[in-house]
Amino acid sequence: MKKFQVLIFGASTTHGNWDEQGGWANRIRLYVIKKIFDNPSKLHGHVFNLGVPGDLTSDLLKRIEPEIKARLFYPETIILISAGTNDSKINFSDKKTLISDEQFKDNVNKIIKIAKNFSDKVMFVGYTPVDEKRTNPWYDVAYLNERIKKFDNIVKSVCKENAIPFLDLYSVFGSEDYLKYIYDGLHPNSSGHEKMFDLVKPYIDKFLE
């Protein structure tokens, strides 16, 4: 029997904001639960949504190790990470950035290395584009696609250096009329979360083979 836990780290989109089904991560949780119920003699495990709205990579860096250690119930651990969109925001008034590119890259690298200390099944879920008509400004900050894409590429390169899968959501969403997948300018709507789930699901299936 395969005994495992799935840990999903991120911010508000991972938490499930603006989706009546609890977001893409909760959809993964329900999908895995069904697989367990359908194969009770082969699979047993838990799925934890560890998305915290507003989290920066610096916040995740502080909590990822204790969060993992508190949930090591079974031999195998699958870790999904989606963090960094909040790091990309800039102050609207003076256009100052929240974090340098170099510090962001260092944070992501450290997060991935911590995750790899506990699992050989680690994946990073990339970012989705925003509707700048509604995110510039977003209260007293701004989310801009150019900067989100830049950070997305940084994460992609760090994942390559660390030999872990990177799910390029930005390219997939950007190749379509992505505005139909956005709820409030920043977060995906239910259709967006469903699309994210469909893209993440094959990785989960591969991990659970």
Secondary structure, DSSP 8 states (H G I E B T S, - for coil): -EEEEEEEEESHHHHTTT-TT-HHHHHHHHHHHHHHHH-TTTEEEEEEEEE-TT--HHHHHHHHHHHHHTT--SSEEEEEEE--TGGG-EETTT--BSS-HHHHHHHHHHHHHHHHHH-SEEEEE------HHHHSSBTTEE--HHHHHHHHHHHHHHHHHTT--EE-HHHHHHTS-GGGGBSSSSSB-HHHHHHHHHHHHHHHHHHT-
